Structures are given as structure tokens and as C-alpha cells.
Amino acid sequence: MSGRPAAVSERMSRVDTAWLRMDNDANLMMIVGVWLIEPQLGLDDLRRRVAERLLRYDRFRQRVVEDAMGASWVEDGEVDLSAHVVAETLHAAPGQSRTEALQARVGELAATPLDRSRPLWELRLVEALEPGCSAVIIRVHHCIGDGIALISVMLSITDEGRPPPERVRPADGQAEGDAFADLLLKPMTDLTIKAIGLYGDGVVKSVEWMSNPVQPLAGGLDVARAGMQVVQDAAALALMPDDSPTRLKGKATPGKRVAWGQPLPLDEVKAVAQAFGASINDVLLTSVAGAIGSYLRAHGDDPSGQEIRAMVPVNLRPMEEAWKLGNRFGLVPLVLPIGIANPVERLAAVRARMNELKGGYQPVLAFALLAVAGLLIKPMQDALLNLFARKATAVMTNVPGPRQPLAFCGRTVRQVMFWVPQSGDIGLGVSVLSYGGGVQFGLITDDALCPDPQAVVDRFRPEFDQLLYLALMLPWGHADEG
């Protein structure tokens, strides 16, 4: 015997197991991001920072071991940083800019599986993307954490970041957060849902009630209303028709393309929202719907009267617990009115769709569905989760980032992009991230369904500008009326 101590093992939660098993030939469950850093960053500095900060998180030191009952997190040796933090050399095709070459490479990596024999993350450094600027490509498997959790990780590895609190390991190798009360979530504050832009007292009360089943609601009427809402939302999820057929909906393939543009100034977005009496989220979603509709019209399609559905994650945990990683979010189906050309009418339609979602239980039901999926064998899990894929054309996420630009190894993180994975046959992923006073749009597409995502991204700004110009034409004091 070698005398080597036994590997430390911890069961993976059911929801995280569902995300682990959701990989398929067409869509990998990876969150992919890019940081643009200036001045240039060296590989040694990046590895040193990763060793000092990132490896303080257990999940970035642990590999995943699957078995018949699910999966476990296993920590049994030092992390080989030479395999996880690597140099990346861009090869630009003739006539291709360095940024275009970076986009092409990120698309390739989004379709390339991570090494399952190692912890499921990777950083690639392009030392000289352009004079005085480096790029870091980040890949993290979704089973490690969701977008809100990974934003917390991002903040902690910056110059001003603070290390995560010490985690208390679950007893007897159990999965953290798998108890019934925790599965239905601990009490949360209204801030958690406001962060995504979906909020209602009913959601907060439902989670508090379901996570504390021994505590009744205020009265019998509240219980009756809650029960009725649960029944209605469960029926709505089950009976939701398949999504509208467009060129963006079809059989997904392994090829991926990514795109991004310059950020919108957040102050301008706030001003437009105030002028129309809408939320910032309403304005951004209106621009997204307009860009997709404009793209379809440019390709000879007529989206008039059409709507597509996007599955939108809703955070279901207190923000102060994001450092625990894992996945704690539900999904709600948001209808995007891509067929309304008039931007003001489209904004009104988006606001109406958002209001329909407020106060519902669908995020909690979707979270429970993912937990159930984690108990099933993969074919049954795939069949269950394909329910979402058939009902939607896109996955769209909106993550709040830091208001000020971050410092990293004495340098400035100039721009941050990320792309969400799509499940089943969904071929479109829209990412919205507020960062450093701007709002960044990112798009990842199936290259068979949308071979030129930049053509969609380039339409975001013109669609927003239409609302901006109309807002400037409104009478002074309009935002304060009514």
C-alpha cells in the first residue's frame, strides 16, 4: 500500500447533477466568458492569482466522479495549473481581425468538452490580443455554479476581492442543500428576484412558505390563493405550446458561434426607462426582441405577429450566499414580441409579458423539476428536460455585475463578456451583463441555425437608439406624469 490518504468525497446536489448530465452532442453545459485586460497580462501572473484566490473554492479543486446514484465531488491531489491555466495562440484567417479570430476560437471552445478527469474549469490567456491588451477565455461547467455564483467568484479573484468564507462540509458525504427544506429553498429577500427584474410578493411568500412548511401563511385565504397559483402555474408549464417556427428554431448541431458588441451606457438605458415609465430590464428586452425581428426580416422572413419564447433564469437565493456556488435558480418562459416593429408598442408588450410573470410560482416549480431530473437516469432526464427545449427558441440571462471596472493583477478589466449554454435543441443564447457603467450583450448561436450572430448583435444598438430618440422627443416632465 502507498499510504496515500483516501480522497475526500462529497455528494453532488440533485440540481447540480442534472446540469452535469445535461451535456449532449450539440450543447455542452459550460458557461464561457472573456475578459479583456489592459495593459497586457502575463501567464505567470495569471497562474499566481488563480493559485492564491480561485483555488480557495473547493469546487475548483475537485473533480467529478459519476456513479449509478449520481455524482460526487472528489478532492484527491494538487491541481495541475499547467493544465488549467494555459497560453492560447490565435490564428487569424486572411482578412480576419484579431477580435474576429478570438470570437471564432471562443466558439470552438464552447463546443469542446472539458476534461472530465480534472476539475471542470479552464482559463486560456491570449497575451497580445491587440497592442497593450490581453484576453482571458474562461470555461466553467454549469454544475459548479450558476451565473450569480460565478459573478461572486469573479469579484473574489480581483485585486480588491475577498476570499470566500470557510465552507462546512456536509456530514456523511451528503450533498449540501439536498434536505427537503433546502431543496425548496431557504427564505430569501426580495432583492434576489429584483436583481433579475422579476419580482412579486407572491414569489417571495411562496418560497418562504415552501421552505418552512411547518409555518402556515397568514391565513386560510392565503393558503387557498397559494395553492390555486401553484396549480395554475404547473398547468401553464405543462400545457405551454411549442414555440413559433422560425429559422432560429430547429435541430441543434455541435458547431457554435459567439459575438459581442460595444456596451450600451447604463445611464442612457436608465434615462430611456424613466422616460417611458418602464424598468431597465424592459428596455433591454425590447432591444433584444427588436434585434431578432430585424435580423429575420433582413433574411427574407416576415416575423409580423410572431412571438418567440426565451427561458429566463430567476435567482432563488440570497446574494450573500452566492459564494457557496452550485445552482439555485428557476426558469420562467418569457415571450418576446419579435413581430412588433414599432419600438414603443414593443416596449408596452414586453412590459405586459413581464407583469404576467410577477407573483407566480413557475421559478420554484422549474427548480423542483431540475431537482427531480437529477434523480433520473440520463435518458429519462433528457426526456423530462426536453420539455423546456421544445417550448423555447432561446435561453436568455441578465446578470448584474459590478458598477466600477475591476482591477486584476494591477491591471484593468476593460470589458467582460459571457455566454450561457443552451439545453436540448435550443440554438440561441442571449446574455446581458451590466459592468463598469455599461450593459454588455453577448450572443451564442448554433452555426447551422444562425451562422452570423454578429449580424444580430449589431442590431441591438440601433434598436435601443430608436427608443432613445423617441424618449428625447417626449415633452419635458413626461416621466413624472401619472
Secondary structure by P-SEA (a helix, b strand, c coil): cccccccbbbbccaaaaaaaacccccccccccbbbbbcccccaaaaaaaaaacccccccccbbbbbcccbbbbbbcccccccccbbbbbbbbcccccaaaaaaaaaaaaaaccccccccccbbbbcccccccbbbbbbbbbcccccaaaaaaaaaaaccccccccccccccccccccccccccccccccaaaaaaaccccaaaaaaaaaaaccccccccaaaaaaaaaaaaaaaaaaaacccccccccccccccbbbbbccccccaaaaaaaaaaacccaaaaaaaaaaaaaaaaaaaaccccccbbbbbbbbbbcccccccccccccbbbbbbbbccccccaaaaaaaaaaaaaaacccaaaaaaaaaaaaaaaccaaaaaaaaaaaaaaccbbbbbbbcccccccccccccccccbbbbbcccccbbbbbbbcccbbbbbbbbcccccccaaaaaaaaaaaaaaaaaaaaaccccccccc
